[in-house]
Amino acid sequence: QVQLIESGGGLVQVGGSLRLSCAASGRTFSEYMMAWFRQAPGKEREFVAEIVEGGGRKYYANSVKGRFTISRDNAKNTVYLQMDSLKPEDTAIYYCAGKLLLAPTYNYWGQGTQVTVSS
């Protein structure tokens, strides 16, 4: 079992920045692929970014590419999402997720943290 706890959400103006953190506990964090998803009001949950176990490869949704950066610190059991040049459409609840490499889907989820971008 892996427990995930997000933090760092809040209210920010258009063009501003936020850094989300996701602290993991339980089994060996470095064995897990980690990702961020988000869900805006009235919309389906969508993929935002993903990072492999060692941090060497990262993948982003087109909507955030060039503005968001995912990273991880395996010594601290933490994954981050640096969000820059925020737009109103980035407003959503952001969820941290984890899975082992061969798992078909992300099966460990945090409780979410709200990000609101005001214009």
Protein Blocks (a to p, Z undefined) as FASTA:
>chain_A
ZZdddehiacddehiacddddddehjdfklpccddddddehiacddfbdcdfkopaccdd
fklgokaccdddfklopacdddehiafklgccdddddddfklmbdcbdcebjaddddZZ
